[in-house]
Structure formats: C-alpha cells, structure tokens
Amino acid sequence: MSDDPSSTPSGTYVPPDRTGRVLGLDIGAKRIGIAISDDTGVIASPVGFVGRGPKSLAELRALIERYGAVRLIAGLPAGLSGREGPQAMDTRIYADALATALDLPLDYWDERLTTTIAERSLIANGARRDKRREQIDSVAAAIMLQSYLDAKKNRRNRAGR
C-alpha cells in the first residue's frame, strides 16, 4: 500500500482534489447517517441512513454507485476536549474496513455537536419526534460533510487557486 494519504486502501491512487461526489458517513452503533455532496463539492445534502449490520456494505455500495461517489468522509466523534475515546476507535475500525471493502479513499472529519445541531434544526423546522428520529442521522452527516467541504474550499482560496 502507498504511503500517500490519497491512496485507497488497495493502493489505487486517487488525487486528493479529484472532482466528484463525496459521501459523508455519520457512523453510529446502530445506524449510519448518509449525506452526499454535489458534483462540484460545494453543497452537502442528507440522503438517509443504513442500518449498521450485515447488509450495510451492500447498501453503501449501491449508494456509491447511484451517486458516483469518489471519496468517503467519516465523522470522527471526539470529546469537547478533542480527545478520542472508545466511540472514535470503533468508528475508525469500522470506517477503515468500509473504505477497504469499497475501494475508496477515506478522510476523517470532526463531527462534534453535529447531532445536537441537527436535532435543533429539525425542531426549529417543526419536525415531529418520530420524523426527527428518521432524519437526524442523515442531517448530522450533512452538517459534518458541509463543514468538510467548506474547510476544503477555504484552504483552496487561501492557497490562491
């Protein structure tokens, strides 16, 4: 495997700024919230969720094919201090295995407070409790992915591109 962080686990080189959609994952113990970027990498949108279990790989593969995703961004749960705990370790193990199985490059992004922000947004928009439960994981994934996309755009702008 290459030492280049933009290589997939299988060693196939994918340029870090390769144009294409990015799939955001909010990996929980029972469900994985899914978000997708637009083709230009500017806007993140919630897609839904898949249950974390034996069918999740096939469901994620179908979403990747449907949307043409070229990269995975997994939300990394860290404490407010920035320290990673057992949940972050579980996320890393699971996301690394997914990236290998799906043959896609993987980046991690801070997902602190995304679920809280998602829930407040859904409440503010009048979503009932049962609807919030259906939407919260994908909205949290979209918030995390949007943060990643915004940071990437800001880095490009500072670099003078």
VENTALIN-V91452 format. One record per residue. N is the residue number from 1. RES is the residue in three letters. PHI is phi in whole degrees, -180 to 180 (* if undefined). OMEGA is omega in whole degrees, 0 to 359 (* if undefined). NEAR is the number of other ideal C-beta (glycine too) atoms within 12 Angstrom. Layout:
n:N res:RES phi:PHI omega:OMEGA near:NEAR
n:N res:RES phi:PHI omega:OMEGA near:NEAR
This chain:
n:1 res:MET phi:* omega:180 near:15
n:2 res:SER phi:-72 omega:174 near:14
n:3 res:ASP phi:-81 omega:181 near:8
n:4 res:ASP phi:-69 omega:182 near:15
n:5 res:PRO phi:-67 omega:179 near:18
n:6 res:SER phi:-94 omega:173 near:21
n:7 res:SER phi:-86 omega:174 near:23
n:8 res:THR phi:-74 omega:178 near:28
n:9 res:PRO phi:-57 omega:180 near:24
n:10 res:SER phi:-83 omega:177 near:17
n:11 res:GLY phi:96 omega:178 near:15
n:12 res:THR phi:-75 omega:183 near:20
n:13 res:TYR phi:-73 omega:174 near:16
n:14 res:VAL phi:-128 omega:181 near:28
n:15 res:PRO phi:-55 omega:183 near:16
n:16 res:PRO phi:-60 omega:181 near:20
n:17 res:ASP phi:-103 omega:179 near:19
n:18 res:ARG phi:-55 omega:180 near:22
n:19 res:THR phi:-73 omega:179 near:17
n:20 res:GLY phi:156 omega:182 near:24
n:21 res:ARG phi:-77 omega:179 near:33
n:22 res:VAL phi:-117 omega:180 near:45
n:23 res:LEU phi:-99 omega:178 near:51
n:24 res:GLY phi:-94 omega:182 near:50
n:25 res:LEU phi:-124 omega:172 near:53
n:26 res:ASP phi:-107 omega:189 near:50
n:27 res:ILE phi:-87 omega:176 near:45
n:28 res:GLY phi:-111 omega:181 near:30
n:29 res:ALA phi:-68 omega:183 near:16
n:30 res:LYS phi:-115 omega:184 near:15
n:31 res:ARG phi:-136 omega:176 near:26
n:32 res:ILE phi:-120 omega:176 near:36
n:33 res:GLY phi:-75 omega:185 near:42
n:34 res:ILE phi:-122 omega:173 near:46
n:35 res:ALA phi:-135 omega:180 near:44
n:36 res:ILE phi:-136 omega:175 near:36
n:37 res:SER phi:-88 omega:171 near:37
n:38 res:ASP phi:-77 omega:182 near:21
n:39 res:ASP phi:-60 omega:183 near:17
n:40 res:THR phi:-89 omega:180 near:16
n:41 res:GLY phi:73 omega:181 near:30
n:42 res:VAL phi:-108 omega:187 near:19
n:43 res:ILE phi:-122 omega:175 near:20
n:44 res:ALA phi:-103 omega:179 near:39
n:45 res:SER phi:-131 omega:176 near:25
n:46 res:PRO phi:-69 omega:179 near:31
n:47 res:VAL phi:-111 omega:183 near:33
n:48 res:GLY phi:153 omega:179 near:30
n:49 res:PHE phi:-147 omega:171 near:33
n:50 res:VAL phi:-125 omega:176 near:31
n:51 res:GLY phi:-70 omega:178 near:21
n:52 res:ARG phi:-85 omega:183 near:27
n:53 res:GLY phi:-180 omega:186 near:17
n:54 res:PRO phi:-64 omega:182 near:9
n:55 res:LYS phi:-95 omega:187 near:13
n:56 res:SER phi:-63 omega:181 near:27
n:57 res:LEU phi:-62 omega:179 near:23
n:58 res:ALA phi:-64 omega:180 near:17
n:59 res:GLU phi:-67 omega:178 near:26
n:60 res:LEU phi:-67 omega:178 near:39
n:61 res:ARG phi:-60 omega:179 near:21
n:62 res:ALA phi:-64 omega:179 near:19
n:63 res:LEU phi:-67 omega:179 near:32
n:64 res:ILE phi:-63 omega:178 near:30
n:65 res:GLU phi:-67 omega:181 near:16
n:66 res:ARG phi:-60 omega:184 near:16
n:67 res:TYR phi:-96 omega:181 near:28
n:68 res:GLY phi:71 omega:181 near:19
n:69 res:ALA phi:-68 omega:181 near:37
n:70 res:VAL phi:-115 omega:182 near:31
n:71 res:ARG phi:-156 omega:175 near:40
n:72 res:LEU phi:-110 omega:172 near:46
n:73 res:ILE phi:-124 omega:180 near:44
n:74 res:ALA phi:-103 omega:176 near:42
n:75 res:GLY phi:-70 omega:181 near:45
n:76 res:LEU phi:-106 omega:181 near:34
n:77 res:PRO phi:-78 omega:177 near:34
n:78 res:ALA phi:-126 omega:176 near:23
n:79 res:GLY phi:-70 omega:180 near:16
n:80 res:LEU phi:-61 omega:178 near:11
n:81 res:SER phi:-77 omega:182 near:8
n:82 res:GLY phi:96 omega:179 near:12
n:83 res:ARG phi:-75 omega:177 near:14
n:84 res:GLU phi:-94 omega:179 near:19
n:85 res:GLY phi:-113 omega:182 near:17
n:86 res:PRO phi:-60 omega:180 near:14
n:87 res:GLN phi:-66 omega:178 near:23
n:88 res:ALA phi:-66 omega:178 near:24
n:89 res:MET phi:-63 omega:178 near:17
n:90 res:ASP phi:-61 omega:179 near:20
n:91 res:THR phi:-62 omega:180 near:33
n:92 res:ARG phi:-62 omega:180 near:24
n:93 res:ILE phi:-62 omega:182 near:16
n:94 res:TYR phi:-67 omega:182 near:32
n:95 res:ALA phi:-66 omega:177 near:37
n:96 res:ASP phi:-61 omega:179 near:26
n:97 res:ALA phi:-65 omega:177 near:21
n:98 res:LEU phi:-62 omega:182 near:36
n:99 res:ALA phi:-60 omega:178 near:35
n:100 res:THR phi:-64 omega:182 near:22
n:101 res:ALA phi:-66 omega:182 near:21
n:102 res:LEU phi:-91 omega:179 near:32
n:103 res:ASP phi:57 omega:178 near:23
n:104 res:LEU phi:-129 omega:175 near:37
n:105 res:PRO phi:-68 omega:185 near:37
n:106 res:LEU phi:-133 omega:171 near:37
n:107 res:ASP phi:-123 omega:174 near:32
n:108 res:TYR phi:-106 omega:179 near:28
n:109 res:TRP phi:-142 omega:181 near:36
n:110 res:ASP phi:-59 omega:179 near:26
n:111 res:GLU phi:-117 omega:181 near:39
n:112 res:ARG phi:-54 omega:175 near:26
n:113 res:LEU phi:70 omega:181 near:20
n:114 res:THR phi:-65 omega:179 near:38
n:115 res:THR phi:-67 omega:178 near:30
n:116 res:THR phi:-64 omega:179 near:17
n:117 res:ILE phi:-63 omega:180 near:23
n:118 res:ALA phi:-62 omega:181 near:35
n:119 res:GLU phi:-64 omega:178 near:23
n:120 res:ARG phi:-62 omega:178 near:18
n:121 res:SER phi:-65 omega:180 near:24
n:122 res:LEU phi:-65 omega:177 near:28
n:123 res:ILE phi:-64 omega:180 near:18
n:124 res:ALA phi:-61 omega:179 near:12
n:125 res:ASN phi:-90 omega:173 near:14
n:126 res:GLY phi:82 omega:180 near:10
n:127 res:ALA phi:-71 omega:177 near:19
n:128 res:ARG phi:-71 omega:185 near:12
n:129 res:ARG phi:-54 omega:181 near:13
n:130 res:ASP phi:-66 omega:177 near:10
n:131 res:LYS phi:-71 omega:178 near:16
n:132 res:ARG phi:-62 omega:180 near:23
n:133 res:ARG phi:-62 omega:179 near:20
n:134 res:GLU phi:-75 omega:190 near:19
n:135 res:GLN phi:-105 omega:192 near:32
n:136 res:ILE phi:-61 omega:182 near:32
n:137 res:ASP phi:-66 omega:181 near:38
n:138 res:SER phi:-74 omega:177 near:39
n:139 res:VAL phi:-68 omega:176 near:39
n:140 res:ALA phi:-62 omega:177 near:41
n:141 res:ALA phi:-63 omega:180 near:45
n:142 res:ALA phi:-68 omega:178 near:41
n:143 res:ILE phi:-65 omega:179 near:38
n:144 res:MET phi:-63 omega:181 near:43
n:145 res:LEU phi:-65 omega:178 near:45
n:146 res:GLN phi:-63 omega:177 near:34
n:147 res:SER phi:-61 omega:177 near:29
n:148 res:TYR phi:-62 omega:182 near:36
n:149 res:LEU phi:-63 omega:179 near:31
n:150 res:ASP phi:-64 omega:180 near:20
n:151 res:ALA phi:-65 omega:179 near:19
n:152 res:LYS phi:-63 omega:179 near:28
n:153 res:LYS phi:-64 omega:180 near:21
n:154 res:ASN phi:-64 omega:177 near:13
n:155 res:ARG phi:-63 omega:178 near:15
n:156 res:ARG phi:-63 omega:180 near:17
n:157 res:ASN phi:-65 omega:178 near:11
n:158 res:ARG phi:-68 omega:180 near:10
n:159 res:ALA phi:-79 omega:177 near:10
n:160 res:GLY phi:86 omega:180 near:6
n:161 res:ARG phi:-78 omega:* near:10
